[in-house]
Amino acid sequence: MVSASELLSSIPTRLWIGGPVDATGGATFPVHDPATGEVIARVADATPEDAVRALDAAAAVQAEWAATPARQRGEILRAVFEAITARAEEFALLMTLEMGKALPESRNEVRYGAEFFRWFSEEAVRIHGRYQPAPAGTGRILVHKQPVGPCLAITPWNFPLAMGTRKIGPALAAGCTMIVKPAGETPLTMLLLAQLCSEAGLPDGVLSVITTSHSGAVTAPLLSDPRLRKLTFTGSTPVGKKLVEQSAHGLLRTSMELGGNAPFVVFDDADLDAAVQGALLAKLRNGGEACTAANRFHVQNSVRQEFTDKLVAAMAEYRLGNGVDPDTTLGPLINENQLDTVSELVDDAVSAGAQVRLGGKAPGGPGWFYPATVLTDIPAQARILREEVFGPVAPIVGFDTEAEGLAAANNTEFGLVAYVYTRSLDRALRVAEGLETGMVGVNRGVISDPAAPFGGVKESGFGREGGFEGIEEYLDIKYIALP
């Protein structure tokens, strides 16, 4: 396996616009290792002029890429999938270095993220239209789907590879060109991916990556440029709302995967050992820094104590440390701001009367670490029941009846995902249908699958990524009337 220093010395750090280029003015910004706080790289700091350069490149090749046979587009995507798989250990180490997650978590993300390229390489040749006689006998109806045009993807830091591949894959499969603006905390993985795409035969200009420390100023000229036709964003709800407002001027197609506040509901007939294992996956996957992470544990009172005891024992086994350490199972949070946010939410709950059953205090020292934490006896007014934690904290509250559990789960403005544990098929279906979320995991702690549509309702956004539905977000429908 390549060493960290060897890997970092080989990663592109310039903008990727038809190949590596310097930012206008030559400015750079630092990338930090969350486990140590040390600077591990400096990457190009794009300007608004650089963003326009990327759109110039995308617009220049849009027609040619759209006219490229679907089979050829699919073969390029398949080649990228194979390249990512061949270099999986490099991607995993790179993500651990710039994001902090434990190496096993990074390896899982590489497998998951690469799969979007394989899935959409197959979907590229399955873009279907429709032909039928008009019911009134006045002619024929031809429905044709074609790419929306140049796209902008703004991706978050928590899944540096997968949040990009599940946007890039369907866009390229549909025949769209794309500009990616990755999070400033984790730009290296996306720059490496752009290099692999080029090596796999993707024409220059079809995919650009612009890294920047001042996102709003750099993306603003793109959102006001009529050549851009699509915006896809994964991130917080407040930022998503602002981007929707900005995109309204050009009536851009938009996909928004926003904040979450996922309930994890355990009924008294559940297999509690299975529920605890599912809770570990739903809560501690990616260190809790996931929009799908279980944020509130609603447990029927008759089994709440037993579930709590089992969860505390299981979470106590997690080892906090540097993600590159093979013994580490829980890495650091992404930065000091996130550490402060998690600490504030826990402290607020404790000051209001919550009991700490495990963890509850940052260890201090270098890096931005927070331990696996379990809270009980949480008052209804505590912020941690309303706000997304984005950290390894499990707040547990009780309920008596199914109706109360469902009402508590739905008591949020968010609606991304919910988890339900029960042995009853009738209850599972009844509760799943009553949950106000875009996705439901029944007796499962992980629901993400490239073959399934990912997305939420309410303030968790709109649009879907993955599945048969994912490519539709990048296609316009054209009706052609024939005699």
C-alpha positions as CSV (number, residue, x, y, z in Angstrom):
1,M,0.0,0.0,0.0
2,V,1.3,3.5,-0.9
3,S,2.3,5.7,2.1
4,A,0.4,8.8,3.0
5,S,3.2,11.1,1.9
6,E,3.7,9.3,-1.4
7,L,-0.1,9.5,-2.1
8,L,-0.4,13.2,-1.2
9,S,2.6,14.0,-3.5
10,S,0.8,12.4,-6.4
11,I,-2.6,14.0,-6.1
12,P,-3.6,16.9,-8.4
13,T,-3.9,20.1,-6.5
14,R,-4.6,22.5,-9.4
15,L,-8.1,23.2,-10.9
16,W,-9.3,20.7,-13.4
17,I,-10.6,22.4,-16.5
18,G,-9.8,20.3,-19.5
19,G,-6.8,19.2,-17.5
20,P,-4.9,20.7,-14.5
21,V,-4.7,24.5,-14.6
22,D,-3.7,27.1,-12.0
23,A,-6.3,29.4,-10.5
24,T,-6.4,32.9,-11.8
25,G,-4.0,34.8,-9.6
26,G,-2.3,31.6,-8.4
27,A,-3.9,31.6,-4.9
28,T,-4.2,28.4,-2.9
29,F,-5.9,27.3,0.4
30,P,-5.0,24.6,2.9
31,V,-6.5,21.2,3.4
32,H,-6.2,19.9,7.0
33,D,-6.0,16.4,8.5
34,P,-8.9,16.4,11.1
35,A,-7.0,13.9,13.3
36,T,-4.1,16.3,13.8
37,G,-5.1,19.7,12.5
38,E,-2.0,19.7,10.3
39,V,-2.0,21.0,6.7
40,I,-1.6,18.0,4.4
41,A,-2.0,19.9,1.0
42,R,-2.6,23.2,-0.6
43,V,-5.0,23.4,-3.5
44,A,-5.9,26.0,-6.1
45,D,-8.3,28.6,-4.8
46,A,-10.6,29.3,-7.8
47,T,-12.0,32.8,-8.6
48,P,-15.3,33.7,-10.3
49,E,-13.3,34.0,-13.5
50,D,-12.2,30.4,-13.1
51,A,-15.8,29.2,-12.7
52,V,-16.7,31.0,-16.0
53,R,-13.7,29.3,-17.7
54,A,-15.1,25.9,-16.6
55,L,-18.5,26.8,-17.9
56,D,-16.9,27.9,-21.2
57,A,-15.3,24.5,-21.5
58,A,-18.6,22.7,-20.6
59,A,-20.7,24.7,-23.0
60,A,-18.1,24.2,-25.8
61,V,-18.4,20.4,-25.7
62,Q,-22.0,20.0,-24.6
63,A,-23.4,19.3,-28.1
64,E,-20.6,16.9,-29.0
65,W,-21.0,15.0,-25.7
66,A,-24.7,14.8,-26.0
67,A,-24.3,13.4,-29.5
68,T,-21.8,10.8,-28.3
69,P,-23.5,7.3,-28.6
70,A,-24.9,6.2,-25.3
71,R,-22.9,3.0,-25.5
72,Q,-19.7,4.9,-25.7
73,R,-20.6,7.1,-22.8
74,G,-21.5,4.0,-20.8
75,E,-18.2,2.4,-21.6
76,I,-16.3,5.4,-20.3
77,L,-18.2,5.3,-17.1
78,R,-17.5,1.6,-16.8
79,A,-13.8,2.3,-17.3
80,V,-13.9,4.8,-14.5
81,F,-15.6,2.3,-12.2
82,E,-12.8,-0.2,-12.9
83,A,-10.1,2.5,-12.3
84,I,-11.6,3.5,-9.0
85,T,-11.8,-0.2,-8.0
86,A,-8.2,-0.8,-9.0
87,R,-7.1,2.1,-6.9
88,A,-9.5,1.6,-4.0
89,E,-6.8,1.7,-1.3
90,E,-5.5,5.0,-2.5
91,F,-8.9,6.5,-2.5
92,A,-9.7,5.1,0.9
93,L,-6.5,6.5,2.4
94,L,-6.9,9.9,0.8
95,M,-10.5,10.2,2.2
96,T,-9.3,9.3,5.6
97,L,-6.5,11.8,5.4
98,E,-8.7,14.7,4.4
99,M,-12.0,13.8,6.0
100,G,-10.9,11.8,9.1
101,K,-13.1,8.7,8.9
102,A,-11.7,5.3,9.9
103,L,-10.1,3.4,7.0
104,P,-12.8,0.7,7.0
105,E,-15.4,3.4,6.6
106,S,-13.4,4.9,3.7
107,R,-13.1,1.5,2.0
108,N,-16.9,1.1,2.2
109,E,-17.4,4.5,0.6
110,V,-15.1,3.6,-2.3
111,R,-17.2,0.5,-3.0
112,Y,-20.4,2.5,-2.7
113,G,-19.2,5.5,-4.6
114,A,-17.7,3.5,-7.5
115,E,-20.9,1.6,-7.9
116,F,-22.7,4.7,-9.2
117,F,-20.4,4.7,-12.2
118,R,-21.2,1.1,-12.9
119,W,-24.9,1.5,-12.4
120,F,-25.2,4.6,-14.6
121,S,-22.9,3.1,-17.2
122,E,-25.7,0.5,-17.7
123,E,-28.5,3.2,-17.5
124,A,-26.9,5.3,-20.3
125,V,-28.3,2.9,-22.9
126,R,-31.7,2.7,-21.2
127,I,-33.0,6.2,-21.8
128,H,-36.5,5.4,-23.2
129,G,-39.0,7.6,-25.0
130,R,-42.6,6.8,-26.1
131,Y,-44.5,6.5,-29.4
132,Q,-48.3,6.2,-29.6
133,P,-51.2,7.2,-31.8
134,A,-53.1,10.2,-30.4
135,P,-56.4,9.0,-28.8
136,A,-58.4,11.4,-30.9
137,G,-56.9,10.0,-34.1
138,T,-55.5,13.4,-35.0
139,G,-51.8,12.2,-35.4
140,R,-49.1,10.5,-33.5
141,I,-47.3,11.3,-30.2
142,L,-43.5,11.0,-30.0
143,V,-41.9,11.6,-26.6
144,H,-38.1,12.1,-26.7
145,K,-35.7,12.6,-23.8
146,Q,-32.5,14.6,-24.2
147,P,-29.8,16.0,-21.8
148,V,-30.7,19.2,-20.0
149,G,-27.3,20.7,-20.7
150,P,-24.3,21.9,-18.6
151,C,-24.7,21.2,-14.9
152,L,-23.2,22.4,-11.7
153,A,-22.8,20.0,-8.7
154,I,-22.0,21.3,-5.3
155,T,-20.9,18.5,-3.0
156,P,-20.3,18.2,0.8
157,W,-17.3,17.0,2.8
158,N,-18.7,14.0,4.5
159,F,-18.6,11.6,1.6
160,P,-15.9,13.1,-0.6
161,L,-16.2,10.4,-3.4
162,A,-19.8,9.1,-3.3
163,M,-21.5,12.5,-3.2
164,G,-19.7,13.3,-6.4
165,T,-20.1,10.0,-8.2
166,R,-23.9,9.8,-7.7
167,K,-24.2,13.2,-9.4
168,I,-21.5,12.9,-12.0
169,G,-22.5,9.3,-13.0
170,P,-26.1,10.1,-14.1
171,A,-25.2,13.5,-15.6
172,L,-22.5,12.0,-17.9
173,A,-24.7,9.0,-18.7
174,A,-27.5,11.3,-19.8
175,G,-25.2,13.3,-22.1
176,C,-24.7,16.4,-19.8
177,T,-21.4,18.1,-19.1
178,M,-20.7,19.0,-15.5
179,I,-18.8,21.3,-13.2
180,V,-18.2,20.1,-9.7
181,K,-17.5,22.4,-6.8
182,P,-16.4,20.1,-3.9
183,A,-16.3,21.1,-0.3
184,G,-13.2,23.1,0.7
185,E,-12.5,20.6,3.5
186,T,-12.2,17.6,1.1
187,P,-11.2,18.7,-2.4
188,L,-8.5,16.1,-3.0
189,T,-10.7,13.1,-3.7
190,M,-12.6,14.9,-6.4
191,L,-9.5,16.1,-8.1
192,L,-8.1,12.5,-8.2
193,L,-11.5,11.4,-9.6
194,A,-11.3,14.0,-12.4
195,Q,-7.8,12.7,-13.3
196,L,-9.1,9.1,-13.5
197,C,-12.0,10.2,-15.7
198,S,-9.6,11.8,-18.1
199,E,-7.4,8.8,-18.2
200,A,-10.4,6.6,-18.9
201,G,-11.2,8.6,-22.0
202,L,-13.6,11.3,-20.9
203,P,-13.2,14.2,-23.4
204,D,-11.7,17.5,-22.1
205,G,-14.3,19.9,-20.8
206,V,-17.0,17.3,-20.1
207,L,-16.0,17.3,-16.4
208,S,-14.4,20.2,-14.6
209,V,-13.5,20.5,-10.9
210,I,-13.2,23.9,-9.3
211,T,-11.9,24.1,-5.7
212,T,-12.3,27.2,-3.7
213,S,-12.4,28.6,-0.2
214,H,-15.2,31.1,-1.1
215,S,-18.0,29.1,-2.7
216,G,-20.7,31.7,-2.9
217,A,-18.7,34.2,-4.9
218,V,-17.3,31.6,-7.2
219,T,-20.7,29.9,-8.0
220,A,-22.7,33.1,-8.3
221,P,-21.7,33.9,-11.9
222,L,-22.5,30.3,-12.9
223,L,-26.0,30.5,-11.4
224,S,-26.7,33.7,-13.4
225,D,-25.3,32.4,-16.7
226,P,-28.0,31.2,-19.1
227,R,-25.7,28.5,-20.4
228,L,-26.0,26.6,-17.1
229,R,-29.2,24.5,-17.1
230,K,-29.0,22.4,-14.0
231,L,-28.0,22.7,-10.3
232,T,-27.6,19.7,-8.0
233,F,-26.6,20.3,-4.3
234,T,-26.1,18.2,-1.2
235,G,-25.7,20.1,2.0
236,S,-27.5,22.0,4.7
237,T,-31.1,23.2,4.3
238,P,-30.3,27.0,4.8
239,V,-27.7,26.9,2.0
240,G,-30.0,24.8,-0.2
241,K,-32.8,27.4,0.2
242,K,-30.4,30.2,-0.8
243,L,-29.2,28.3,-3.9
244,V,-32.8,27.6,-5.0
245,E,-33.5,31.4,-4.7
246,Q,-30.4,32.1,-6.8
247,S,-31.3,29.5,-9.4
248,A,-34.8,30.8,-9.8
249,H,-33.7,33.7,-12.0
250,G,-32.6,31.3,-14.7
251,L,-35.3,28.7,-13.9
252,L,-32.7,26.1,-13.5
253,R,-33.5,22.4,-13.0
254,T,-32.6,21.8,-9.4
255,S,-32.0,18.8,-7.2
256,M,-31.6,19.4,-3.5
257,E,-30.5,16.8,-1.0
258,L,-30.6,18.7,2.3
259,G,-30.6,18.3,6.0
260,G,-32.0,15.4,8.0
261,N,-33.2,14.5,11.5
262,A,-33.8,10.8,11.1
263,P,-35.9,9.0,13.7
264,F,-35.0,5.4,14.7
265,V,-38.1,3.8,16.0
266,V,-38.0,0.6,18.1
267,F,-41.2,-1.2,18.9
268,D,-41.7,-3.6,21.8
269,D,-41.9,-6.6,19.4
270,A,-38.6,-5.9,17.8
271,D,-35.5,-8.1,17.9
272,L,-33.6,-5.9,20.2
273,D,-30.2,-7.4,19.4
274,A,-30.8,-6.8,15.7
275,A,-32.1,-3.3,16.5
276,V,-28.9,-2.5,18.4
277,Q,-26.8,-3.7,15.5
278,G,-28.9,-1.6,13.2
279,A,-28.6,1.4,15.5
280,L,-24.8,1.2,15.4
281,L,-24.9,1.3,11.6
282,A,-27.4,4.1,11.4
283,K,-25.7,6.2,14.1
284,L,-22.0,5.6,13.8
285,R,-21.6,5.0,10.1
286,N,-19.2,7.7,9.0
287,G,-18.8,8.7,12.6
288,G,-22.4,10.0,12.6
289,E,-21.5,12.7,10.0
290,A,-24.2,11.6,7.5
291,C,-27.5,13.1,6.5
292,T,-28.9,9.6,6.9
293,A,-27.6,9.1,10.5
294,A,-30.1,8.2,13.1
295,N,-30.6,11.5,15.0
296,R,-33.3,10.5,17.5
297,F,-34.0,7.1,19.1
298,H,-37.7,6.6,19.9
299,V,-38.0,3.4,21.9
300,Q,-41.2,1.9,23.2
301,N,-41.1,2.3,27.0
302,S,-41.5,-1.4,27.8
303,V,-38.2,-2.2,26.1
304,R,-36.4,1.1,26.4
305,Q,-34.2,0.2,29.3
306,E,-33.1,-3.0,27.8
307,F,-32.4,-1.4,24.4
308,T,-30.4,1.4,26.1
309,D,-28.3,-0.9,28.1
310,K,-27.4,-3.0,25.1
311,L,-26.7,0.1,23.0
312,V,-24.4,1.6,25.6
313,A,-22.4,-1.6,25.9
314,A,-22.1,-1.8,22.1
315,M,-21.1,1.8,21.6
316,A,-18.6,1.6,24.4
317,E,-16.6,-0.8,22.2
318,Y,-15.8,1.8,19.6
319,R,-12.2,3.0,19.7
320,L,-11.6,6.7,19.1
321,G,-8.5,7.6,17.2
322,N,-6.7,8.6,14.0
323,G,-8.5,7.0,11.1
324,V,-5.3,5.6,9.6
325,D,-4.7,3.6,12.7
326,P,-5.9,0.0,12.0
327,D,-7.4,-0.3,15.5
328,T,-9.5,2.9,15.1
329,T,-13.3,2.4,14.7
330,L,-14.3,6.0,15.3
331,G,-12.3,8.9,13.7
332,P,-12.4,12.6,14.4
333,L,-15.1,15.1,13.3
334,I,-14.3,17.2,10.3
335,N,-13.2,20.5,11.9
336,E,-13.3,22.6,15.1
337,N,-16.6,24.1,14.2
338,Q,-18.3,20.8,14.0
339,L,-16.7,19.7,17.2
340,D,-18.1,22.8,18.9
341,T,-21.6,22.2,17.4
342,V,-21.8,18.6,18.7
343,S,-20.4,19.7,22.1
344,E,-23.0,22.5,22.4
345,L,-25.9,20.2,21.5
346,V,-24.9,17.7,24.2
347,D,-24.2,20.4,26.8
348,D,-27.6,22.0,26.1
349,A,-29.3,18.7,26.6
350,V,-27.4,17.9,29.8
351,S,-28.1,21.4,31.2
352,A,-31.8,20.8,30.6
353,G,-31.7,17.5,32.5
354,A,-30.5,14.8,30.2
355,Q,-28.4,12.0,31.6
356,V,-25.1,10.9,30.1
357,R,-24.9,7.2,29.9
358,L,-21.7,7.1,27.7
359,G,-19.2,9.7,26.6
360,G,-20.4,13.3,26.6
361,K,-17.2,15.2,26.6
362,A,-14.5,15.8,24.0
363,P,-11.1,14.5,25.1
364,G,-9.2,17.6,24.0
365,G,-5.7,17.5,22.6
366,P,-4.7,17.7,18.9
367,G,-7.5,16.8,16.3
368,W,-11.2,17.3,16.5
369,F,-12.4,14.2,18.4
370,Y,-15.7,13.4,20.1
371,P,-16.5,10.1,21.7
372,A,-19.4,7.8,21.1
373,T,-22.2,9.2,23.4
374,V,-25.6,8.0,24.7
375,L,-28.0,10.4,26.3
376,T,-31.3,9.5,28.1
377,D,-34.0,11.3,30.0
378,I,-33.9,14.1,27.5
379,P,-36.5,16.9,27.9
380,A,-38.7,17.8,24.9
381,Q,-37.2,21.3,24.7
382,A,-33.6,20.1,24.2
383,R,-32.1,21.3,20.9
384,I,-30.6,17.8,20.2
385,L,-34.1,16.5,19.5
386,R,-34.8,19.2,16.9
387,E,-31.4,19.9,15.3
388,E,-29.2,17.6,13.2
389,V,-26.3,16.4,15.4
390,F,-23.9,15.2,12.7
391,G,-21.8,13.4,15.3
392,P,-21.6,10.1,17.3
393,V,-24.4,11.0,19.7
394,A,-27.4,8.9,20.4
395,P,-30.3,10.6,22.2
396,I,-32.9,8.1,23.5
397,V,-36.5,8.9,24.4
398,G,-39.5,6.7,25.1
399,F,-43.1,6.4,23.9
400,D,-46.1,4.2,24.8
401,T,-48.3,3.6,21.8
402,E,-47.7,3.2,18.1
403,A,-49.5,6.4,17.4
404,E,-47.3,8.3,19.8
405,G,-44.2,6.8,18.3
406,L,-45.2,7.8,14.8
407,A,-46.2,11.3,15.9
408,A,-42.8,11.8,17.6
409,A,-40.9,10.5,14.6
410,N,-42.8,12.9,12.3
411,N,-42.3,15.9,14.7
412,T,-39.7,17.6,12.6
413,E,-39.5,19.9,9.6
414,F,-37.1,17.4,8.0
415,G,-38.1,14.3,6.1
416,L,-35.1,12.4,4.6
417,V,-35.0,8.9,6.2
418,A,-36.5,7.0,9.1
419,Y,-35.7,3.6,10.6
420,V,-38.3,1.2,12.0
421,Y,-37.7,-2.0,14.0
422,T,-40.6,-4.5,14.4
423,R,-41.3,-8.1,13.8
424,S,-44.8,-7.3,12.5
425,L,-45.2,-6.9,8.8
426,D,-48.5,-5.1,9.2
427,R,-47.0,-2.6,11.6
428,A,-43.9,-2.2,9.4
429,L,-46.0,-1.3,6.4
430,R,-48.5,0.8,8.4
431,V,-45.7,2.9,10.0
432,A,-43.6,3.1,6.9
433,E,-46.6,4.6,5.0
434,G,-47.3,7.0,7.8
435,L,-43.7,8.3,8.1
436,E,-43.2,11.7,6.4
437,T,-39.8,10.8,4.9
438,G,-38.5,10.0,1.4
439,M,-36.9,6.8,2.6
440,V,-37.6,4.2,5.2
441,G,-35.4,1.4,6.5
442,V,-37.4,-1.5,8.0
443,N,-35.2,-3.7,10.2
444,R,-32.2,-2.2,8.4
445,G,-29.7,0.3,9.7
446,V,-28.2,1.2,6.2
447,I,-30.5,2.0,3.3
448,S,-28.3,3.6,0.7
449,D,-28.1,1.7,-2.5
450,P,-27.0,3.0,-6.0
451,A,-30.0,1.0,-7.5
452,A,-32.5,2.8,-5.3
453,P,-33.8,6.4,-5.4
454,F,-32.2,8.5,-2.7
455,G,-33.9,11.7,-1.5
456,G,-36.3,13.4,0.9
457,V,-39.4,15.4,1.4
458,K,-40.3,18.5,3.4
459,E,-37.1,20.5,4.3
460,S,-34.9,17.6,3.3
461,G,-35.2,18.7,-0.3
462,F,-36.5,17.3,-3.6
463,G,-35.2,15.2,-6.5
464,R,-33.8,11.7,-6.4
465,E,-30.3,10.3,-6.9
466,G,-29.6,6.7,-7.8
467,G,-32.0,4.1,-9.1
468,F,-33.9,4.3,-12.4
469,E,-35.1,7.7,-11.2
470,G,-31.6,9.3,-10.9
471,I,-30.9,9.8,-14.6
472,E,-34.3,11.5,-15.1
473,E,-33.0,14.4,-13.1
474,Y,-30.6,15.2,-16.1
475,L,-33.1,14.7,-18.9
476,D,-35.6,17.1,-20.5
477,I,-38.8,15.7,-22.1
478,K,-39.6,16.8,-25.6
479,Y,-43.0,16.1,-27.2
480,I,-42.9,15.8,-31.0
481,A,-46.3,15.9,-32.7
482,L,-46.5,13.9,-35.9
483,P,-49.2,13.6,-38.6
